[in-house]
Amino acid sequence: MKKIKLVKSLIGRKDSHIATAQSLGLKKIGDIAEQPDNAATNGKIKEISYLIEVS
């Protein structure tokens, strides 16, 4: 499992990046979500890596 934290705002971002963050369960700055460590999750993380922290 990966812990993903949203550290930057979604305001003004591309619609696809906002949708990706929401699909990971991230809506507001400071939200933390646990996601399985698989190819689909890793692809989403790579797309919005500039908005999140992963641990």
C-alpha distances in whole Angstrom, upper triangle without the diagonal:
4,7,10,13,16,19,22,24,24,27,29,26,27,26,24,22,22,21,18,17,18,16,13,14,16,19,21,21,18,16,12,10,6,6,4,5,9,12,13,10,11,15,14,13,16,18,18,17,20,19,16,14,11,9
4,6,10,13,16,18,21,21,24,26,23,24,24,21,19,19,19,16,14,16,15,11,13,13,17,18,18,16,14,10,8,5,5,6,6,10,12,12,9,10,13,12,10,13,16,15,13,17,16,12,10,7,6
4,7,10,13,16,18,19,22,24,22,23,23,21,18,18,18,15,13,15,14,10,11,11,15,15,14,12,10,7,6,5,7,9,10,13,15,15,11,12,15,13,11,14,16,14,13,15,14,10,8,6,5
4,7,9,12,14,15,19,21,18,19,20,18,15,15,15,12,10,12,12,8,9,8,12,12,11,10,8,6,5,6,8,11,11,14,15,14,10,11,13,11,8,12,13,11,10,12,10,7,6,5,7
4,6,9,11,13,16,19,17,19,19,18,15,14,15,13,10,12,13,10,10,8,10,10,8,6,6,4,7,9,11,14,15,17,18,17,14,14,16,13,11,14,14,11,10,11,9,5,5,6,8
4,6,8,9,12,15,13,16,16,16,12,11,13,12,8,10,12,10,10,6,8,7,5,5,6,7,9,12,13,17,17,19,20,18,15,15,16,13,11,13,13,10,10,10,6,5,7,9,12
4,7,10,12,15,14,16,18,18,14,13,16,15,11,14,16,14,13,10,11,9,5,6,8,10,12,15,17,20,20,22,22,21,18,18,18,15,13,15,15,11,10,9,6,5,7,10,13
4,7,9,11,10,13,15,16,12,11,15,14,11,13,16,15,14,11,11,9,6,8,10,12,15,18,19,22,22,24,24,22,19,19,19,16,14,15,14,10,10,8,5,7,10,13,16
4,5,8,8,12,13,14,11,10,13,13,11,12,16,15,14,10,9,7,6,10,11,14,16,19,20,23,24,25,25,23,20,20,20,17,16,17,15,11,13,11,7,10,13,16,19
4,6,6,9,9,11,8,6,10,11,8,10,13,13,13,10,8,8,8,12,12,15,16,19,19,23,23,24,23,21,19,19,18,15,15,16,13,10,13,11,8,11,14,17,20
4,6,9,10,12,10,8,12,14,12,13,16,17,16,13,11,10,11,14,15,18,19,23,23,26,27,28,27,24,22,23,22,18,18,19,16,13,16,14,11,14,18,20,24
4,7,9,11,10,9,13,14,13,15,18,19,19,16,14,14,14,18,18,21,22,25,25,28,28,29,27,25,23,23,22,19,19,19,16,14,16,14,12,16,19,22,26
4,6,8,6,7,10,11,11,13,15,16,17,14,13,13,14,17,17,19,20,23,22,25,25,25,24,21,20,20,18,15,15,15,12,10,13,11,10,13,17,19,23
4,5,5,6,9,10,11,13,14,16,17,15,14,16,17,20,19,21,21,23,22,25,25,24,22,20,19,19,16,14,15,15,11,10,14,13,12,15,19,21,24
4,5,5,6,9,10,11,12,14,15,14,13,15,17,20,19,20,20,22,21,24,24,24,22,19,18,19,17,14,16,16,12,12,15,15,14,16,20,22,25
4,5,5,6,9,10,10,13,14,14,14,16,18,20,19,20,19,21,19,21,21,20,18,15,15,16,13,10,13,13,9,10,13,14,13,15,19,20,23
4,5,5,6,9,10,11,13,11,12,14,14,17,16,17,16,18,17,19,20,19,17,15,14,14,12,9,10,11,7,6,10,10,9,11,15,16,20
4,5,5,6,9,10,11,9,9,11,12,15,14,15,15,18,17,20,21,20,19,16,15,16,14,11,12,14,11,9,12,12,10,12,16,17,21
4,5,5,6,9,10,10,10,13,15,17,15,16,15,17,16,18,19,19,18,14,13,15,13,10,12,14,11,10,14,15,13,14,17,18,21
4,5,5,6,9,9,10,13,15,16,14,14,13,15,13,15,16,15,14,11,10,12,10,6,9,10,8,8,11,13,11,12,15,15,18
4,5,5,7,5,7,10,11,12,10,11,10,13,12,15,16,16,16,13,11,12,12,8,9,11,9,7,10,11,9,9,12,13,16
4,5,5,5,6,9,12,13,11,12,10,13,12,16,17,18,18,14,12,15,14,11,12,15,13,11,14,15,12,12,15,16,18
4,5,7,9,13,15,16,13,13,10,12,10,13,15,15,15,11,10,13,12,9,11,14,12,12,14,16,14,14,16,16,18
4,6,9,12,13,13,10,9,7,8,7,10,12,13,13,10,8,11,11,8,9,12,12,11,12,15,12,11,13,12,14
4,7,10,12,12,8,8,6,9,9,12,15,16,17,14,12,14,15,12,12,16,15,13,15,16,13,12,14,14,16
4,6,8,9,6,7,7,10,11,15,17,18,19,16,13,15,16,12,12,15,14,11,13,14,10,9,12,13,15
4,7,9,7,9,10,14,15,18,20,21,22,19,17,19,18,15,15,18,16,13,15,15,12,12,14,16,18
4,6,6,9,11,15,17,21,22,24,24,22,19,20,21,17,16,19,18,14,16,15,11,11,14,16,18
4,6,9,12,15,17,21,22,24,25,22,19,20,21,17,16,18,17,14,14,13,9,9,11,14,16
4,6,10,13,16,19,21,23,24,22,19,20,21,18,16,19,19,15,15,14,11,10,10,12,14
4,7,10,13,17,18,21,22,20,17,18,19,16,15,18,18,14,15,15,12,10,11,12,13
4,7,10,13,15,18,20,18,14,16,18,15,13,17,17,14,14,15,12,10,9,10,10
4,6,10,12,15,17,15,12,14,16,13,12,16,16,14,14,16,14,11,11,10,11
4,7,9,12,15,14,10,12,15,13,12,16,17,16,15,18,16,13,12,10,10
4,7,9,11,10,7,10,12,11,10,14,15,15,15,18,16,13,13,10,11
4,6,9,9,7,9,12,12,12,15,16,17,16,20,19,16,15,12,12
4,7,8,6,7,10,11,10,13,15,16,15,19,19,16,15,11,11
4,6,6,6,9,10,11,12,15,16,16,20,20,17,17,14,14
4,6,5,6,9,10,10,12,15,15,19,19,17,18,15,16
4,5,5,6,9,10,11,13,14,18,18,16,17,15,17
4,5,5,6,9,10,11,12,15,15,13,14,11,13
4,5,5,6,9,10,10,14,14,12,13,10,12
4,5,5,6,9,10,13,14,13,14,13,16
4,5,5,7,8,12,11,11,13,12,15
4,5,6,5,9,9,8,9,8,12
4,6,5,9,10,10,11,11,14
4,6,8,9,10,13,13,16
4,5,6,7,10,11,15
4,5,5,7,9,12
4,6,8,11,14
4,7,10,14
4,7,10
4,7
4
